[in-house]
Amino acid sequence: MNAASTTVVPNKSRVQDAVTLAADLGLTRTDPAYYALQLGNHVLGGSFYATRLYKDLRETNGLVYYVSSTFNLGKHRATYTVNYGCDPPNVDGARKIIERDLAQMQKEPVGKDELEQAKAIALRDIQLSESGTRSIAYGLLSRSLQDLPLDEPTQAAKKYIAMSAAEVEAAYAKWLPIDHLVQIVEGPQP
């Protein structure tokens, strides 16, 4: 697991900061927690306008221009990343809200409506990922390289439908190390 750190990358061509918060995770793509983490990400930040991070950071507080989050789980390693753009004075305030929202995911089950919306998004993403011959071929190749079953999308759909809010909460509590986030800020020099 990585240690927490902060790096500033000066870029005179920027007028706002581009911020990345990231952490190495101690699981891989074949871990059963993958599905709970993905559903939670659709609640938190992976679906843009319909997420907690967007609402809390942009709509309610007006701190960021954009925000997104993603899990990248591979055969040998995994990372979690939050990206956002904001004016330089808003970097710390936005980070505090992100950390608060992450902690809430670890301590409280997501709401019924949020969970149902996350499930609908996850199921839609499965359909879209298998919508053409090229994407079907790429999916089959990718699954074989990651030691996943070839019918993994079908299995994933069943897991998403059956997933509970408690499972999402437990996965976030176990796998997301808030106190190990690395922060990289690219923006104008102070």
Secondary structure as GFF3:
##gff-version 3
##sequence-region A 1 190
A	DSSP	beta_strand	5	10	.	.	.	ID=ss1
A	DSSP	beta_strand	17	25	.	.	.	ID=ss2
A	DSSP	alpha_helix	33	44	.	.	.	ID=ss3
A	DSSP	three_ten_helix	48	50	.	.	.	ID=ss4
A	DSSP	alpha_helix	52	54	.	.	.	ID=ss5
A	DSSP	pi_helix	55	60	.	.	.	ID=ss6
A	DSSP	beta_strand	66	73	.	.	.	ID=ss7
A	DSSP	beta_strand	78	86	.	.	.	ID=ss8
A	DSSP	three_ten_helix	88	90	.	.	.	ID=ss9
A	DSSP	alpha_helix	91	107	.	.	.	ID=ss10
A	DSSP	alpha_helix	112	129	.	.	.	ID=ss11
A	DSSP	alpha_helix	133	145	.	.	.	ID=ss12
A	DSSP	alpha_helix	152	162	.	.	.	ID=ss13
A	DSSP	alpha_helix	165	175	.	.	.	ID=ss14
A	DSSP	three_ten_helix	178	180	.	.	.	ID=ss15
A	DSSP	beta_strand	182	187	.	.	.	ID=ss16
###
